[in-house]
């Protein structure tokens, strides 16, 4: 590995920050102390910043080489999860019931490290680097706040990266095309008519109708979707009735749809609505379907992938660049940025064979990382931003 010296010398700074954030996790839209700490670090570095929403931070670095120039955006998500930290390390969570079990602490620290390096190089480039310390990725609500404020307008590229325990330290996944699925939440509310179970013909059984809707929804994948397409229609919650001997008057179904392409996403969600309404109507019930858009499909731009790959080849052996990283039906709202600006989302290997916690699954209480991997992630942030702005 041939990391740049200006990255290597920031190792202690990045690791110290990562451990601070790991010890002080906050969940989506509650990242107040995290936001404050980010602001304090940016103030120390002399980098201007402001809030986005209540807990996001937008910062910017103006190149001093000449006036004008291109714009590039770099993103890190900052929220944690509502779960216990099962590790015993000194930097384990100090906030009971909360844990950075997905790596967003590492992302935040790495982008701050990149900000420090890029600020020191402001006389070497023109244009502007925009830094997104984004809240609420875990619930798909943060990226749209940055997009809604127009912070991607005029940006040439947007880049982000996620640590992963699925590949070893020293490797990075830079893959064209779909990487994460869309994520939409749906609720189907059914209104029937109550009656005694001994006289079901006098009622309209919302529980029975709900069960029929759940079964019929499976036809979307089995019979309405091309076999080579990847689509999920999952139901996780069914509520119905008030007592064992009463025909249920109300029922609710909650679930999710996931797919990799916008047109498939649209078709799938429309079929959920059609099936719910048609099934309810067949039995004389009322129905209401509500959808919440959590994340679009994350599709990496081919040009951006080629550009980041070229940067990575200057830092690591080409054999350590994974160009066919498997698609995931999990979602990431970085997709909302890619919907309006060309860019890509990479994956930084953080697994170490000698530390089982670094190989633990994401969203597990033992999840940890090999912190040496953050230097490669930081180097990609810095060198790609400089490349986009015209100074390799």
N, C-alpha and C positions, 0 to 999 in steps of 0.2 A: 504494500500500500504506500502510495506517494502523496500523502496529504501535504498541503501547503503549510509553511512555517507559521503564517499568520493565523492559521486555525489551531495548530498544535499548542501554541502558547496560551490559548484561551481554554485549555482543557479543565483546569481547576475551576475557572469561573463558571463554565457550563455545568459541571458536575455539582458544584456547590448549590447552584440555583435549582437544578433538578431535584436534589435532595430536600431543599426547602419546600418546593411545591409538592413533592410527594408526601411530606409530613403534614401539609396543611391543605388537604383536598376539600373542594367545594363542588356541589352538584350544579347542574344546569340552571342558569338564570339566578344563581345565588353566589356567583364567583366574586363577591365584593372584596375580600381580602386579597385574593389572587390578582384582581384588577388593580388594587392599590399597590401591591408589590411590583407589578409590571411597570406602573407609572413611576414609582420611585427609581427603578433601575434606568428607565428611559431618561428621567431627569438627570441622573448622575452622568449619563452618557451625552447629555446635551441634545437629545433628540426630541423634537416637538411631538405632542400627541394629544388626543382627545378621546372622550368616551363615544362608544357606539352602543345605543341602548343604555342600560344601567351598568352592565358588567363587561362589555367588550371594549377593546382598546385599539384605536387606529393611530399609527405613527408614520412619519415620513422622513426620508433623508434626501435632501436636494444635492445633486451633483454640482461641484464648483468648477469643473473643468471649463465649461462654456455654458451659455444660456440655451434654453430650449432642451430638446432631446426627448427620448422615449420614456415611457412609464412601464414599470413592472411591479407586480404584487406578489408578496410572499405571505403564506398563511400558516398559523399554528392554532389548533384548538386547545382550550384551556380547562374544560370542565372535567369533573371526576364522577364516580358512581356511588350510589347509595348501597354500600356493602362493606363488610368488615375486612380489614387488612389482616391477613393471617401470618404475615412475615414477622421475624424477630429482629430485623436489622435496626440500627439506631435511627434510621430515617423513616421507620414505619409510621403510618398515619397516627397523628395526635388527635384527630377528630373522630371519635367513636361512631361507627356506623357509616363511615365514608372512606373511600379508597381510590387512589389513582391506579386502577387495575387495567387500564387500556393504553397507557403511555402518553397521555396528554401533558403530564408534567414534563416529560422529556421533550415534547414538541415545543412547549413554551420556553424552556431553558435554552433549547437549541436556537430558536429564532432570536432570543435575546443575545446569544453569543454571536449570531450572524449580524445582528444590528450593531453590536460593538465593533466588529471588524469592518463593516461597510461604512460606519461613521468615520472610522480612521482613514478610509480611502476616498472620502468625499471629493478630494481635489483631483482624483484620478479618473472621474467619470462625469458625464453630463446626464441630464434627465433626472428622474425621480424614482426612488424605491419606496413602495408603500408596504407597510407591515400590518398584517391583520392578526391581532390576538383575539381570536373569535370564541365567544361563549356558546354554550348550549348545542354543541354538536350531537351529544348523545340523544337529544330529543328533536333534532332536525330543525331547530328554530333560530340558530345563530347566523348562518351565512346569509340568509335572506335580509337580515338587518343591514349588513354591509352592502349588499347589492342594492337594497332599497334606497340607501343614501348616495348611490351613484359613485361609489368608491372604485369601481372597476372601469368607469368611463375613461376611454383613451388609453387603457392599459394594453400594451403589446402582448403580454403573457401573464398568466397567474400560475404559481407553482406551490406545491405543498408536498409533504411526505409524512408517512405514518410508520412508527416502529412496528416490527412484527417478530414474534417468537417462532414463526414458521420457517425462517431461514437463518443461517448462521451469521454471526458478526463478520463484517468484512464483505458481505454481499449486499447487493441492492437490486430491487425489482423495478424495471422500467419497461412497461408493456403498453403497446398500442391498443386502442379500442376499449371495449367495455371492461371495467374492473369491479364496479359495485352496482348492485341492482337498485332500482327505485324502491321506495318504501312509502306505501300509503296505508293509513289506518281507516277502517270503516266500522260504523255502528249501524245495525239494522234494528229498528224499534217496531214491534208488531203489536197492534191493538185488536184484540178479539172481543169476546163477550163471555162473561162469567156465568157459570151454572153449576149445579150439583153434578158430581161425576156420574150419578145414577141416571141423569137425563142429559147426556152429552149433546143430543140433538137440539136442545134448547140454547146451547151456547156456541161459541166459536173459539176453538181451542188454540190459543196462541202458542202453547208449548209444542203441540203437534205440528203446527205450521212452521215454527222455528226449526224443528228437526228436518222437515222436508226441504226448507231453504238450504240448510247446511249440506244435505246430501246433493241437492241440485247444483250448488256452487261448484262441486267437484267436476261437473261436466265441462266447466270452462277449460280446464287443463286437459281433461280426457278426450273431449270431443269438439271443442271449439278452437283449439290452439294447435298450430303445426307441430308435429312430433319433435322436430329439431329445435324448436324454441324452448327457452327455459322460463317458466312462469310458476309462481307460487300463489295459491289462494288458500290462506290458512285461517282457521277459526280457533281462537284461543279461549273465548268466554261465551257461555250461554247461561242466561238467567231467565227463569220463568216461574210464574205461580206464586201463591202465598200459603197454600195448605194442601195436604195430600188428597183431600176429597172434594176439591173445588177445581172445576175447569179453569185453566189459566186464562186470565183476561189480558195480561201483558207478558211480553217476552222481549229480550234483547240479545243480540248476537254481536260480538266484537271480533274483528279479525284484521288481517293485513293482506295486501297484494304486493308482489314483487316481480320485476321484469327488467330486462337490460336495454330495451329500446323504447323511445317515446310513443311510437305508434302502437306497440304491443301493450304498453301501459294504459293508454287511452282506451283501447278495445276491451281490455280485461276489466277495467273499472266500470265501463258502460254495461258490460254483461252482468256484473254483480248487481247493479241497480235494476236491470231488466228482470233478472231471475227473481229477485226479492219481490218486486212489484207484481209480477205475473203469478208467482206462487201464492202470495197473500190474497190476490184478487180471486183466484180459483176457489178459495175457501171462505171468501166473504170477509176478510180481515182488512184493516187499514195497516199501512206500513210507511215508515219514513227511513230514508237511507242518508247517512251523513258520512262524508269523506274528509279526511285531513291529510294534506300533502306534507309528508315528512322529508322526503328527499327525492330528487330526480335521479335517473340513471347516471352513473359516473363513467364517462367515456373519454379516455385520453386522446388528445389530438396527435395525429401522426407526426406533424412537423415538430411539435414541442418534445415529443418522445425522442426523436432523432437528435434534437439539440442537447437534451439532458444526457442522452447516451454518450454523445461526443465528449461532454464534460467529464462524465464518470470514467471514460476510458483513459483520461489523463490522471486519474487518481487511484484506480484499482485495475487489476488484471481483467481484461475483457471477459474471461471465463467466469468471473464473479458477478457479471451483470446478467440478471434473469430477465429474459425478454418474453417469456411465456408464462408469467405468474398467473395462477388459476383465478378465474373470476369468482367473486363472492356474492352470495345472495344477501349478505349484510349490506347496509347502506352507510353513506357518508355524505353530509351535506356540502362537502367541497364540490359536489356535482352542480350545485346552484351557481357557482362561479364559472364552471366550464360551460354552462348553458348560455353565458353571455360573452365570454372571453376565451381565446385559445390558451391552452395550457395543459398541464398534466399533474398527476398525483402518483408519487412513487412510494415504495416500501423499503424501509431500512432494516436489514437483518440485525437482530440483537440477541440471538440465542448463543449460549456458550455451553459446550458439552460438560464442563466441569461444575456448572451451577444449574441444578435442576429447576430452580425458580425462573431462570431466564428462558426455560422451555415450557413453562406453564402456559395454559391457554389464556387469551385475553378475557377479561371479565371474571377471572378467578382470583381469589383472595391471596394466592401465593405469587401472582404475576410480578415479575421484576425484569430488569434489562441488564445487559452488559453495557455499562456506561461508555466504554471506549468507542462503541458504535456511533455515539452522538457526534464525534468529530467528523466522520464521513458525511453524516447528514448535514452538519453545519457547513462543510466545504461545498456541498452541492448547492445549498442556499446561496452562498456568497458568490461562487464562480458562475452560476447560471444567471444570477441577477446582473453581474458585470458583463456577461456575454450578451445578454439581451440589450443592454444599454450601449453595447458597442465597444467595450473594453475587456478583452478576455483576461 
